């Protein structure tokens, strides 16, 4: 029996310009990787300037993520609940191997699962079982529950690490308010 609950996502770009913050809602249907998302953010800046662009992604009352792109620098990421985001196609974009502390070389988790004897025995003899391959065990490590990423992502914009970690259901509104961009974000919501 399914609950019939529709998953509601919100995604917006917030670009800092000389005139203040400009917001635009965005579709993430064609975004498959963090690199795609960073390119989308860079396109939102005026004439390819080195402006700061924030990408807000939210799954209603479950998790939110902020990606910060400053010019050509690598994107910085914060996710409020990594385990919840991992169950979301949009969240998977943000949860890179680097952010999760995983080795990207061991990306093929199906092979790793096949190599690992899940019941801990080989031919029924636990004493003779060698320790499983570390890479296979790493592939089985669950995504941590709770916040993950750069907690200082917004510190220079007025949202301290402590404030970011305490944000909950109205997080994006509170962040936009601290940035002085609540009205422009609300306009695209």
Secondary structure, 3 states (H helix, E strand, C coil): CCCCCCCCEEEEEEEEECCEEEEEECCCCCCCCHHHHHHHHHHCCHHHCCCEEEEEEEECCCEEEEEEEECCCCCEEEECCHHHHHCCHHHHHHCCHHHHCCCHHHCCHHHHHHHCCCCCCECCECCCCCCCCHHHHHHHCCCCCCCEECCCCCHHHCCCHHHHHHCCCCHHHHHHHHHCCHHHHHHHC
